[in-house]
Amino acid sequence: MDGRRRPFVIAAVIISSLLLIPTPQPASGSPSIPRKTSKSPSSVFSLFNLKQKSRFWSESVIRGDFDDLVSPLTGASSFTNFTVAGNVANYLKFLPVESMYLPVPVNFIFVGFDGKGNQDFKLHPQELERWFSKIDHVFEHTSVGSRKLTMYKISVDKAARHDHQLPLVSHVNYNFSVHAIQMGEKVTSIFEKAVSVLARKDEVSSDGDVELWQVDVDMMDVLFSSLVGYLEIENAYNIFVLNPKRDSKRVKILESAGKVPETVVALDKVKSKRPLYEKHPMAKFAWSVSEDTDTVEWYNACKQALENVEKLSQGKETADIIENKFVQLLNGKHEDMKLLYNKALKSGDFNDLHAKCLTDTWIGRERWVFIDLSAGPFSWGPAVGGEGVRTELSIPNVQKTIGAVSEITEDEAEDRLQDAIQEKFAVFGDKDHQAIDILLAEIDIYELFAFKHCKGRKVKLALCEELDERMSDLKNELQSFEGDDDTQKKKAVDALKRMENWNLFSDTQEEFQNYTVARDTFLSHLGATLWGSMRHIISPSVADGAFHHYDKISFQLFFITQEKVRHIKYLPVDLQALQHGLSSLLLPSQTPAFSQHMLPLSEDPALAMAFSVARRAAAVPLLLVNGTYRKTVRAYLDSSIVQYQLQRLNDQGSLKGKLAHSRSTLEVPIFWFIHGEPLFVDKHYQAKALTDMVIVVQSDSSSWESHLQCNGQPLFWDLRRPIKAALAAASEHLAGLLPLHLAYSHAHETAIEDWMWSVGCNPHSITSQGWTLSQFQSDMIGRSYIITTLEESIQIVNSAIHLLGMEHTTEKIFRLILSEERDLVNKYNYVVSLWRRISTTTGELRYSDAMRMLHTLEDASTQFADQVNATIANLHPIRCTKERRVDVEYNLSTAPAFLVVLGVLYLVLRPRRPKPKVN
């Protein structure tokens, strides 16, 4: 029986195979069809309609809305239009987002460029447009991957560049709109008078005949802030470029310290009745000249205030000035400065105080920066092995470019000519010389003098005209020269040929060539400097990661000591200053919370073991500023080991807290190690931000010579007060803020350094010991939260559009897409409208208002993605349940195939004769 069933099964398989040989006609919309997905055209998504050749100042740069992205409802579209679209995304006009542009208003304010400043330099609008149109007006928001400091050089791990929560080069871009403002003579005179009145001699840095003078930047802070408020340009980033007249006997330099006199504080009360503009001109290149009549009220108030300050300081002895300075320091309004100097001033022990780093650039507490081109020279950065250090040539120098080709006076020209004549004829001595040799020597003198002082002048010297006449006489003498010696005649002929090619004294198109080259050199350098200010100060790179906005930030402070301390108030930490500094990292919409815990190693064996495992030592070679080589053994905590050990000790396995994944509260654990001997994090840091915690180390050393230098002197760190380093690390943990000298480079595909911008009294500057956050950095914290949400929203929307792009438009899904179309388009347009509102609000620097829309944008993006997923889920069951029939194509081979099958079946299944049984 089994033998008979087996052939039947084989026959059934053969029949099934033969029946399936003919190629079936594919059903429309069948999921088994191999597809060739067409790439959707990229969208031009921007607040600005930027093209490849758009100019920095052109009117076509700006767009007012997102109309190119909003998808209209198609209504009762015909089936033909539906199928022609190719896929559902094209039909709905959903295009993937490639770039989003956030407007950034910037003012370049030029003081002393009206022909009344240093070297009488006058800046023209045509020059600005010609040179500054080369500046990149679009910057991508960039991130810097994990980095480490090796031999005082920042290196980034390129191998891990692809392992990021968000792309290093974001979809979000900054579009800068620049308004250039030239201030008048009165504003220039106020700054010149302020420097003269507020300057005091720097006894520490003065060297030789050159006297160095310094100005407390807190005094100048009031002038800049009052001018910005007077012109009502607070809602833009203002970069002042100063070119006041330079006193050859003084090198004016600036630092930060002190309390501002009440007479100067009163300047904040000056209000203008005529603002510079009602709204930042973001549609085209704007060049404004602030007339003296526009600033007369501010000028009078500043002049009176400076005169009052000058009267107070007149007749005072040096001791009185020093005493007054001490009182200002103790009564100052800045907590960071008071904490630094309060103990030393009260105790009288100044051994741990060092000269400040004096700079000619400064980042103010509000939205302004200044660059003083007449101060300096200065230098700062790593002492050995660093890149991008600040040098004397880092910023344009009016004196060495424009001043180098300044015309000399008539008297100076005559003196130089006489010196050249004496030097040339001194070689002749008392020996007799041929007349031709004397004539040739005279020609050489005039030729050299003319090239130096006559050619390329703006104003022609009378002496040059006299020399022109004398050269004509010399030419006549050479032409009529007669001599017995053929050699002398040959010299005369050669001199005449040389003079025929001269054009030293006549007016030609090359008259101003030297002066123009000097101006172009200066302006190109100035343009590069202003580009750097936008790259490092206004739109700096951030750390790698996703940084979200939380309504409440809970700082968990864990103080780890060797021995048990009776009470937390006895710790060598200024808790009030620390909490005040941490609170300054938060936005107005956020609320801080603090909790302090003491963890003595002597009472916690597990923690002590973790500390011991993470503590390591390294031999660090040092080359000091003075050239001395030193080898030191440095104790440090390995941050990776500390993080791993502390995570193991945590019961929940994470140190972010139970509410860390919500948008209501973020817990920030700060582990503060207090140690006696000098101790660092990863060999070179006082504090470091990790993914889920911040590590800070504090030691007893009050004057640690670092690897950094300023103006040829080493910079010292106070390891007893690591508050500045702790705030820098905490801001990096919260919002990704990096040191000011770091920025992402597209050419290098990694971070590069430019120490010129490491200035200001903020946590991320090396040139000051203060830690007050600048408004630039507060804005960057807000933008970091906004860009993270925008980037995640773009990724969600692009993923959903990609899914719709995979669905071909066929007749089977036409009606279902029509039924879902309104919901899809409405949810998509709602996301776009939120993008538009956030972009516009951010461009007006109203970051608090933009924060309120972030949660709504997250929900809207998720709802759009859910709607797309639901729509696609409804498409696939239709294909599976409705396509029940398989269409088989019959051709001429079908009948013979059936005959063959029947023949095989007959041979296999035909009845057989029973064999006779033989016993």
C-alpha positions in Angstrom: 0.0 0.0 0.0 2.8 2.4 0.9 4.5 1.5 -2.4 1.4 2.6 -4.3 1.0 5.9 -2.4 4.6 7.0 -3.0 4.3 7.3 -6.8 1.0 9.2 -6.3 2.7 11.8 -4.1 5.5 12.2 -6.6 3.0 12.7 -9.4 1.2 15.4 -7.4 4.4 17.3 -6.9 5.2 17.1 -10.6 1.7 18.4 -11.5 2.0 21.3 -9.1 5.4 22.3 -10.5 4.3 22.1 -14.1 1.2 24.1 -13.4 3.3 26.9 -11.9 5.8 27.0 -14.8 3.9 29.7 -16.7 4.9 33.2 -15.6 2.0 34.8 -13.6 1.0 38.3 -14.4 2.0 40.5 -11.4 -0.8 41.9 -9.5 -0.8 45.7 -9.3 0.6 46.8 -6.0 1.8 43.3 -5.0 4.4 43.5 -2.3 6.5 40.8 -4.0 7.3 43.0 -6.9 10.9 44.1 -6.9 10.9 47.9 -6.8 13.3 50.5 -7.9 12.8 53.3 -5.6 13.3 56.7 -7.1 15.1 59.3 -5.1 12.9 62.1 -4.0 14.0 65.6 -5.0 15.6 67.5 -2.2 13.8 70.4 -0.6 14.9 73.9 -0.4 13.8 74.3 3.2 14.9 77.5 4.8 13.8 80.7 6.3 16.3 82.1 3.8 16.1 81.1 0.1 19.8 80.5 -0.2 21.3 79.6 -3.5 24.8 78.5 -4.3 25.9 81.9 -5.6 23.9 84.1 -3.2 25.9 87.1 -2.0 26.4 88.0 1.6 24.7 91.3 1.3 22.2 90.6 -1.5 18.5 91.2 -1.0 17.6 87.8 -2.2 19.2 86.1 0.8 16.3 86.5 3.1 12.9 84.8 3.0 10.1 85.6 5.2 8.3 82.3 5.5 8.3 78.5 4.9 5.9 78.5 2.0 8.2 76.4 -0.1 7.7 73.5 2.3 4.1 73.7 3.3 2.1 71.0 1.5 -1.3 72.1 0.1 -4.3 69.8 0.1 -4.8 68.3 -3.4 -8.5 68.0 -3.1 -10.3 65.7 -5.5 -7.3 64.7 -7.5 -7.6 62.5 -10.5 -6.2 59.0 -10.5 -3.9 60.1 -13.3 -2.2 62.7 -11.1 -2.0 60.1 -8.3 -0.2 57.5 -10.4 2.1 60.0 -12.1 3.5 61.1 -8.7 5.3 57.7 -8.4 5.1 57.4 -4.7 2.9 58.6 -1.9 5.4 61.2 -0.6 5.6 62.9 -4.0 1.9 62.9 -4.3 1.5 64.6 -0.9 4.4 66.9 -1.8 6.3 65.8 1.3 10.0 66.3 0.6 12.8 65.3 3.0 14.4 68.2 4.9 18.1 68.8 4.1 18.7 72.1 5.8 17.0 74.5 8.2 18.3 78.0 8.7 18.0 80.1 11.8 18.5 83.9 11.4 21.2 85.5 13.5 21.3 89.4 13.6 24.8 90.8 14.0 26.0 94.4 14.1 29.6 95.4 13.2 30.1 98.7 14.9 33.2 100.6 13.8 34.6 103.3 16.1 37.5 105.4 14.9 37.1 104.6 11.2 35.7 108.0 10.2 39.1 109.5 9.5 39.5 110.8 13.0 41.0 107.7 14.6 44.4 106.0 14.5 46.3 106.9 11.2 43.3 108.9 10.1 41.9 105.7 8.6 38.6 106.1 6.9 36.4 103.1 6.0 34.2 103.2 3.0 31.0 101.1 2.3 32.3 99.9 -1.0 35.3 98.4 0.7 33.2 96.6 3.2 31.0 95.1 0.5 34.0 94.1 -1.6 35.8 92.3 1.2 33.1 91.3 3.6 31.0 89.6 0.9 33.7 86.9 1.0 32.8 86.1 4.6 30.7 82.9 5.0 27.2 84.0 6.0 26.0 80.5 6.6 27.5 78.3 9.3 26.4 74.8 10.0 25.7 74.0 13.6 28.5 71.6 14.5 29.5 69.3 17.3 32.9 68.1 18.5 33.3 64.4 19.3 35.1 63.0 22.4 38.4 64.7 22.9 41.4 64.4 25.0 44.4 66.6 25.8 47.7 65.1 24.8 50.9 67.1 25.3 48.7 70.2 25.6 47.1 69.6 22.2 43.5 68.8 21.7 42.9 65.6 19.8 39.5 64.1 18.8 38.9 60.4 18.3 38.1 60.1 14.6 37.5 56.4 14.8 34.3 57.0 16.8 33.0 59.8 14.8 30.1 57.8 13.4 28.8 56.8 16.8 26.8 59.9 17.7 23.3 60.6 18.9 23.0 63.5 16.5 25.2 64.2 13.4 28.3 66.3 13.9 27.2 68.6 11.1 23.6 69.4 11.8 20.7 70.0 9.5 20.3 73.3 11.3 22.3 76.2 10.0 22.9 79.7 11.1 22.3 82.5 8.6 24.0 85.7 9.7 22.6 89.1 8.7 25.1 91.8 9.3 24.5 95.5 9.7 27.6 97.6 9.6 27.5 100.8 11.6 30.1 103.6 11.5 30.1 105.8 14.6 30.9 109.5 14.4 33.7 111.6 15.8 32.0 112.2 19.2 31.7 108.5 20.0 35.4 108.0 19.1 36.4 110.9 21.4 34.4 109.4 24.3 36.3 106.1 24.1 39.6 108.0 23.7 38.8 110.1 26.8 37.7 107.0 28.7 41.0 105.3 28.1 42.9 108.4 29.1 40.9 109.0 32.3 40.5 105.4 33.5 44.0 104.1 32.5 46.5 103.5 35.2 50.2 102.5 34.9 51.0 98.8 35.0 54.1 98.7 37.2 54.4 94.9 36.8 54.5 94.6 33.0 56.2 97.9 32.1 59.6 97.3 30.4 62.2 99.9 29.5 61.1 103.2 27.9 57.7 101.8 26.9 55.1 102.4 29.6 52.2 99.9 29.8 48.8 101.2 30.9 45.8 99.2 31.8 42.1 100.0 32.0 39.6 98.2 34.2 37.2 96.7 31.7 34.3 97.0 34.2 34.5 100.7 33.6 34.5 100.3 29.9 31.7 97.7 30.3 29.3 100.5 31.3 30.3 102.6 28.2 29.6 99.8 25.8 26.4 98.7 27.5 25.1 102.3 27.7 25.8 102.8 24.0 24.1 99.6 23.0 21.1 100.6 25.2 21.1 104.2 23.8 21.0 102.9 20.3 18.4 100.2 21.3 20.3 97.4 19.5 20.2 94.9 22.4 18.3 92.4 20.3 21.4 91.7 18.1 24.9 90.6 18.7 27.2 93.6 18.6 30.9 93.4 17.7 32.8 96.7 18.3 35.9 97.3 16.3 37.9 100.1 18.0 40.5 102.3 16.3 41.2 105.2 18.7 44.2 107.4 18.4 47.3 105.7 19.8 49.7 107.4 22.2 53.2 106.3 21.2 54.3 106.5 24.9 51.5 104.2 26.1 50.3 100.8 25.2 46.7 100.7 26.4 45.6 97.3 27.7 42.6 96.1 29.6 41.7 93.8 32.4 38.7 93.1 34.6 38.4 94.1 38.3 36.9 96.7 40.5 33.7 98.4 41.3 32.3 101.0 38.9 31.9 104.5 40.3 28.4 105.7 40.7 29.0 108.6 38.2 29.7 106.0 35.6 26.9 103.7 36.6 24.5 106.6 35.9 25.2 106.2 32.2 22.7 103.3 32.1 19.9 105.8 32.7 20.6 107.6 29.5 17.9 106.7 27.0 17.7 107.6 23.3 14.6 109.1 21.7 15.9 108.1 18.3 16.8 104.4 18.1 19.2 103.4 15.4 16.6 101.2 13.7 13.1 99.9 14.5 14.0 96.4 13.4 17.3 94.8 12.4 17.6 95.2 8.6 17.8 91.6 7.7 16.8 91.9 4.0 19.9 93.4 2.5 23.4 94.8 3.2 23.0 97.7 5.5 25.6 100.4 6.1 24.6 103.1 8.5 26.5 106.1 9.6 25.6 107.3 13.1 25.8 111.1 12.9 27.0 113.1 15.9 23.5 114.6 16.3 22.2 111.0 16.8 24.5 110.5 19.8 24.7 114.0 21.3 22.7 113.1 24.5 24.9 110.0 25.2 28.0 112.0 24.4 27.2 114.7 26.9 26.3 112.3 29.7 29.5 110.3 29.1 31.7 113.3 29.0 30.3 114.7 32.3 30.7 111.3 34.0 34.3 110.9 32.9 35.1 114.5 34.0 33.7 113.7 37.4 35.8 110.5 37.6 38.9 112.5 36.5 38.3 115.1 39.3 38.0 112.4 41.9 41.4 110.9 40.9 43.3 114.2 40.6 45.9 114.9 43.3 45.8 111.4 44.8 48.9 109.5 45.8 49.7 106.0 44.6 48.9 104.7 48.1 45.4 106.3 48.0 44.7 104.9 44.6 45.7 101.4 45.8 43.6 101.7 48.9 40.6 102.9 46.9 41.1 99.9 44.6 41.0 97.5 47.5 37.8 98.9 48.7 36.3 98.6 45.2 37.3 94.9 45.1 35.7 94.2 48.4 32.5 96.0 47.6 32.2 94.9 44.0 29.1 93.3 42.7 30.7 90.3 41.1 30.8 87.3 43.4 33.6 85.6 41.5 36.0 88.5 41.9 35.0 89.0 45.6 35.7 85.4 46.3 39.1 85.5 44.6 40.4 88.5 46.4 38.4 88.8 49.6 40.6 86.4 51.7 43.9 87.8 50.4 42.9 91.4 50.9 41.7 90.9 54.4 44.7 88.7 55.5 47.3 90.8 53.7 48.9 87.7 52.2 49.4 88.4 48.5 51.8 85.6 47.7 49.2 83.6 45.8 48.0 86.5 43.7 49.5 86.9 40.3 49.4 89.5 37.5 46.3 89.2 35.3 46.3 88.3 31.7 45.9 91.6 29.8 44.1 91.5 26.5 42.9 93.7 23.7 39.7 91.7 23.0 36.9 91.1 25.4 33.5 89.4 25.6 31.1 91.4 27.6 28.5 90.2 30.0 25.8 91.3 27.6 25.6 90.8 23.8 28.7 92.8 22.9 32.3 92.1 22.1 35.1 94.6 21.4 38.4 94.3 19.5 40.8 97.2 20.1 43.1 97.5 17.1 45.2 100.2 18.8 46.2 98.3 21.9 48.7 95.6 22.3 50.8 93.7 21.4 49.6 90.6 23.2 49.9 86.9 23.2 48.4 84.0 25.0 47.7 80.3 24.7 49.7 77.1 25.4 53.4 77.8 26.2 54.7 74.8 24.2 53.1 72.6 21.6 49.9 74.4 21.1 48.1 75.4 17.9 46.2 78.5 17.0 47.9 80.6 19.8 47.2 84.3 20.0 50.2 86.3 18.7 51.0 89.9 17.9 49.9 89.2 14.3 46.5 87.6 15.1 44.5 90.8 14.6 45.0 93.4 12.0 47.3 96.2 12.9 46.5 99.7 11.6 50.0 101.0 12.5 51.8 98.3 10.6 49.6 98.2 7.5 48.1 101.6 6.9 50.8 103.3 9.0 53.6 101.6 7.2 52.7 103.5 4.0 51.9 106.8 5.6 53.3 109.7 3.7 56.3 111.5 5.3 56.4 115.3 5.6 58.5 117.6 3.5 61.1 118.1 6.2 61.4 114.3 6.8 61.8 113.7 3.1 64.6 116.3 2.8 66.4 114.7 5.8 66.1 111.2 4.4 67.4 112.5 1.0 70.4 114.1 2.7 71.1 110.9 4.6 71.0 108.9 1.4 73.4 111.3 -0.4 75.9 111.3 2.5 75.8 107.5 2.7 76.3 107.0 -1.0 79.1 109.5 -1.5 80.9 108.4 1.6 82.3 105.4 -0.3 84.0 107.7 -2.8 86.3 109.2 -0.1 89.0 111.6 -1.2 89.9 109.7 -4.4 89.4 111.3 -7.8 86.5 109.8 -9.7 85.2 110.2 -13.2 82.3 112.6 -13.8 80.2 109.8 -15.2 80.5 107.8 -12.0 79.3 110.8 -9.9 76.4 111.3 -12.3 75.4 107.6 -12.0 75.7 107.7 -8.2 73.3 110.7 -8.1 70.9 108.9 -10.4 71.0 105.8 -8.1 70.1 108.0 -5.1 67.2 109.7 -6.8 65.9 106.4 -8.1 65.9 104.7 -4.7 64.3 107.7 -3.0 61.6 108.0 -5.6 60.6 104.4 -5.3 60.3 104.7 -1.5 58.7 108.1 -1.1 57.4 109.4 -4.4 55.8 106.5 -6.2 52.3 105.5 -4.9 51.7 108.6 -2.7 48.3 110.1 -2.2 49.7 113.6 -1.9 52.7 114.5 -4.0 55.8 115.9 -2.3 57.3 119.2 -3.6 60.7 117.6 -3.2 59.6 114.9 -5.7 58.8 117.6 -8.2 62.2 119.1 -7.8 63.8 115.8 -8.2 61.8 115.3 -11.4 63.3 118.5 -12.8 66.8 117.5 -11.7 66.4 114.1 -13.4 65.6 115.9 -16.6 68.8 117.9 -16.3 70.7 114.7 -15.6 69.2 113.2 -18.7 70.3 116.1 -20.8 73.8 115.9 -19.4 74.1 112.2 -20.2 72.9 112.8 -23.8 75.5 115.5 -24.3 78.2 113.6 -22.5 81.5 113.6 -24.4 84.5 111.7 -23.3 87.6 110.1 -24.7 86.9 106.8 -23.1 84.5 104.5 -24.8 83.7 102.9 -21.5 82.3 106.1 -20.1 80.2 106.6 -23.2 78.8 103.1 -22.8 77.9 103.9 -19.2 76.1 107.0 -20.3 74.1 105.1 -23.0 73.1 102.4 -20.5 71.9 104.9 -18.0 69.8 106.7 -20.6 68.2 103.4 -21.6 67.4 102.7 -17.9 65.9 106.1 -17.5 63.6 105.7 -20.5 61.7 103.0 -18.7 61.2 105.1 -15.6 57.9 106.6 -14.5 58.8 107.6 -11.0 57.5 111.2 -10.7 54.5 111.4 -13.1 50.9 110.8 -12.2 49.7 107.3 -13.4 47.0 104.8 -12.5 49.4 103.1 -10.1 49.7 106.3 -8.0 47.9 104.8 -5.0 49.0 101.2 -5.5 51.0 100.8 -2.3 48.3 102.5 -0.2 45.5 100.3 -1.8 47.5 97.1 -1.2 47.9 98.1 2.4 44.2 98.8 2.8 43.2 95.5 1.1 45.7 93.6 3.3 44.1 95.3 6.4 40.5 94.7 5.3 41.1 91.1 4.4 42.6 90.4 7.8 39.8 92.3 9.5 37.2 90.2 7.6 38.9 87.0 8.8 38.9 88.3 12.3 35.2 89.1 12.3 34.5 85.7 10.7 36.3 84.1 13.7 34.3 86.1 16.1 31.1 84.8 14.6 32.4 81.2 14.5 33.8 81.1 18.1 31.6 83.5 20.1 28.1 83.8 18.4 27.7 80.3 16.9 30.4 78.1 18.5 30.5 74.3 18.2 29.1 72.2 21.0 30.0 68.9 22.5 28.7 65.7 20.9 25.3 64.6 22.3 21.6 65.5 22.5 20.8 68.2 25.0 17.2 68.6 26.0 15.4 71.3 27.9 14.2 70.4 31.4 11.9 72.5 33.5 13.9 71.7 36.7 17.6 71.0 37.1 18.5 69.1 40.3 22.2 69.4 41.2 23.3 66.5 43.4 26.5 67.6 45.1 28.6 64.7 46.5 31.6 65.9 48.4 34.1 63.0 48.8 36.7 63.6 51.5 39.5 61.6 53.1 38.2 62.0 56.6 34.7 62.6 58.0 33.8 66.3 58.4 31.5 67.3 61.2 29.3 69.5 59.1 29.1 70.4 55.5 29.7 74.1 56.3 33.2 73.2 57.4 34.1 71.9 54.0 36.8 74.1 52.2 34.2 74.9 49.5 32.2 78.2 49.1 28.8 76.6 48.7 27.0 79.9 48.2 29.3 80.9 45.3 29.0 77.4 43.8 25.2 77.4 43.9 25.1 80.9 42.5 27.3 79.9 39.7 25.4 76.7 38.9 22.1 78.7 38.9 23.5 81.1 36.4 23.8 78.2 33.9 20.0 77.9 33.8 17.5 79.7 31.6 14.8 81.9 33.1 12.3 79.1 32.3 14.2 76.6 34.4 14.3 76.1 38.2 17.4 75.0 40.1 17.4 72.6 43.1 20.4 71.6 45.2 21.2 68.7 47.6 24.5 68.2 49.4 25.9 64.9 50.5 29.2 64.1 52.3 30.9 60.8 51.5 34.0 60.2 53.6 36.3 57.5 52.2 37.1 56.4 55.7 33.5 55.2 56.3 32.8 53.7 52.9 35.2 50.9 52.0 33.5 50.4 48.6 33.9 54.0 47.7 37.5 54.1 49.0 38.3 51.1 46.8 36.7 52.8 43.8 38.8 55.9 44.4 42.0 53.9 44.8 41.4 52.0 41.6 40.7 55.2 39.6 43.7 57.0 41.0 46.8 56.8 38.8 50.1 58.6 38.2 51.8 59.8 35.0 55.1 61.3 34.2 54.4 64.6 32.5 57.2 66.5 30.8 57.0 70.2 31.0 58.8 73.0 29.1 58.1 76.2 30.9 57.8 79.7 29.5 61.4 80.6 30.4 62.7 77.5 28.5 63.3 75.3 31.6 62.6 71.7 31.1 60.9 69.9 34.0 59.7 66.4 34.5 56.9 65.9 37.0 54.9 63.0 38.3 51.3 64.0 38.3 48.5 62.2 40.2 45.2 62.0 38.5 41.8 60.3 38.4 41.0 58.3 35.3 37.5 59.6 34.5 36.5 56.4 32.7 37.4 54.2 35.7 35.7 56.7 38.1 32.5 56.6 36.0 32.5 52.8 35.8 33.1 52.4 39.5 30.5 54.9 40.6 27.9 53.3 38.3 28.6 50.0 39.9 28.1 51.5 43.3 24.8 53.0 42.3 21.8 50.7 43.1 19.8 51.6 40.0 22.8 51.4 37.6 22.4 55.0 36.5 23.2 58.3 38.2 20.7 60.4 36.4 17.9 59.7 38.8 14.4 58.2 38.4 13.1 61.2 36.5 16.0 61.5 34.1 14.0 60.2 31.1 11.1 62.7 31.6 11.1 66.3 30.4 10.3 67.7 33.9 13.5 67.1 35.9 17.1 66.4 35.2 19.3 65.2 38.0 23.0 66.2 37.6 25.4 64.3 39.9 28.5 66.3 40.7 31.2 64.3 42.4 33.6 66.7 44.2 36.8 65.0 45.3 38.7 66.9 48.0 42.3 65.8 48.3 45.4 67.2 50.0 48.1 66.6 47.3 47.7 68.1 43.8 45.2 65.9 42.0 43.7 66.2 38.4 41.2 64.5 36.2 42.8 62.7 33.2 46.2 64.3 33.9 45.3 67.9 32.8 41.9 68.9 34.0 40.3 70.2 37.2 36.9 69.1 36.2 35.4 67.0 33.4 31.9 66.4 32.1 30.8 62.9 31.4 27.7 61.5 29.9 25.9 61.0 33.2 28.0 62.9 35.8 30.5 65.7 36.4 33.8 65.0 38.2 35.6 67.8 40.1 38.9 67.6 42.0 40.1 70.0 44.6 43.6 70.2 46.1 45.5 72.3 48.6 47.8 74.0 46.1 46.9 77.7 45.6 49.4 78.5 42.8 49.9 75.7 40.3 51.9 76.7 37.2 49.8 75.6 34.2 50.9 74.8 30.6 49.3 78.1 29.5 51.0 81.5 29.2 49.9 85.1 28.7 52.2 87.8 27.4 55.3 85.8 28.2 54.2 85.0 31.7 52.9 81.6 33.0 49.2 81.4 34.1 48.7 79.9 37.5 45.7 77.8 38.7 44.3 78.0 42.1 43.5 74.3 42.8 41.8 75.2 46.1 38.9 76.9 44.2 37.9 74.8 41.1 34.6 76.6 40.8 35.4 78.0 37.4 36.4 74.6 36.1 33.3 73.0 37.7 30.9 75.5 36.0 32.6 74.9 32.7 32.2 71.2 33.0 28.6 71.5 34.2 27.6 73.8 31.3 29.1 71.2 28.9 27.1 68.4 30.6 23.9 70.4 30.5 24.1 72.1 27.0 27.3 71.0 25.4 29.2 74.3 25.9 32.9 74.0 25.0 36.0 76.1 25.7 36.0 79.2 23.5 39.1 78.3 21.6 37.6 75.1 20.2 35.6 74.9 17.0 34.8 72.2 14.4 36.7 72.4 11.1 35.1 71.0 8.0 38.5 70.9 6.3 40.0 68.8 9.1 36.8 67.0 10.0 37.7 67.5 13.6 38.2 70.2 16.2 40.8 73.0 15.8 42.0 75.6 18.2 42.0 79.4 18.0 43.0 80.9 21.4 42.3 84.4 20.3 38.7 84.2 21.5 39.5 82.7 24.9 38.8 86.0 26.6 36.2 87.5 29.0 35.3 86.9 32.6 33.5 83.6 32.0 34.0 79.9 32.8 35.3 79.0 29.4 38.1 81.6 29.2 41.7 81.1 30.2 42.6 84.8 30.4 40.5 85.6 33.4 39.8 84.0 36.7 36.2 84.9 36.8 33.3 82.6 36.0 30.3 84.9 35.3 28.4 83.6 32.3 28.2 85.9 29.3 24.9 86.5 27.5 26.5 85.0 24.4 26.9 81.7 26.3 23.4 81.9 27.9 22.0 82.3 24.4 24.0 79.3 23.2 22.6 77.2 26.0 19.1 78.0 24.8 20.0 77.4 21.2 21.6 74.1 22.1 18.2 72.9 23.5 16.3 74.3 20.5 18.6 72.8 17.9 18.5 69.4 19.6 14.7 69.4 19.4 14.7 70.6 15.8 17.3 68.0 14.8 15.3 65.2 16.4 12.1 66.5 14.8 13.8 66.6 11.4 15.0 63.1 11.7 11.5 61.9 12.7 9.8 63.7 9.8 12.4 62.6 7.3 12.0 58.9 8.4 8.3 59.1 8.0 8.6 60.7 4.6 11.1 58.0 3.6 8.4 55.4 4.5 5.9 57.1 2.3 8.4 57.3 -0.5 8.6 53.5 -0.5 4.9 53.2 -1.2 4.2 53.3 -5.0 1.0 55.0 -6.1 -1.3 52.3 -7.5 -5.0 52.0 -8.1 -5.5 49.7 -5.1 -4.4 52.2 -2.5 -5.8 55.3 -4.2 -9.0 55.6 -2.2 -7.3 54.8 1.1 -4.7 57.5 0.6 -7.5 60.0 -0.3 -9.2 59.2 3.0 -6.0 59.7 5.0 -4.7 62.7 3.0 -6.2 65.4 5.1 -4.9 64.1 8.4 -1.4 63.6 7.0 -1.2 67.0 5.4 -2.6 68.8 8.4 -0.2 67.1 10.8 2.7 67.8 8.5 1.8 71.4 8.1 1.4 71.8 11.8 5.0 70.6 12.3 6.2 73.1 9.6 4.3 75.9 11.2 6.1 75.1 14.5 9.4 75.1 12.7 8.6 78.5 11.3 7.5 80.0 14.6 10.6 78.6 16.5 12.9 79.9 13.7 11.4 83.4 13.7 11.4 83.6 17.5 15.0 82.5 17.7 16.0 85.1 15.1 14.5 87.7 17.4 16.7 86.3 20.3 13.5 85.4 22.3 14.8 82.1 23.4 12.4 81.8 26.4 9.4 82.0 24.1 11.0 79.4 21.7 11.5 77.0 24.7 7.7 76.9 25.3 7.1 75.4 21.8 9.7 72.6 22.1 7.4 70.1 23.9 4.6 70.9 21.4 7.0 70.3 18.5 8.1 66.9 19.9 4.4 65.8 20.3 3.5 67.1 16.8 6.5 65.3 15.2 5.6 62.1 16.9 1.9 62.4 15.9 2.9 62.9 12.3 5.1 59.8 12.4 2.3 57.8 14.1 -0.1 58.9 11.4 2.2 57.8 8.7 2.8 54.4 10.3 -0.9 53.9 10.8 -1.5 54.7 7.1 1.2 52.3 5.9 -0.2 49.6 8.2 -3.6 50.0 6.6 -2.1 49.6 3.1 -0.4 46.2 3.6 -3.4 44.2 4.9 -5.4 45.4 1.8 -2.8 43.8 -0.4 -2.9 40.5 1.5 -6.7 40.0 1.8 -8.0 41.4 -1.5 -5.5 39.9 -3.9 -7.0 36.3 -3.8 -6.8 35.4 -7.5 -3.6 34.5 -9.3 -3.8 35.3 -13.0 -2.0 32.6 -15.0 -0.9 33.3 -18.5 -1.7 30.5 -21.0 0.4 30.0 -24.2 1.1 27.3 -26.8 3.1 25.2 -24.4 0.3 24.7 -22.0 -1.6 21.9 -23.9 1.5 19.7 -24.5 2.4 20.1 -20.9 -1.0 18.7 -19.9 -0.6 15.8 -22.3 2.8 15.0 -20.8 1.4 15.1 -17.3 -1.5 12.8 -18.3 1.0 10.3 -19.9 3.1 10.2 -16.8 0.1 9.7 -14.6 -1.1 6.8 -16.8 2.2 5.1 -16.6 2.5 5.5 -12.9 -1.1 4.8 -11.9 -2.3 2.3 -14.5 -3.5 -1.0 -13.0 -1.1 -3.8 -13.0 -1.8 -7.6 -13.4 -1.6 -9.6 -10.3 1.4 -12.1 -10.4 0.5 -15.8 -9.8 1.6 -17.0 -6.4 4.1 -19.8 -6.6 4.5 -22.0 -3.5 
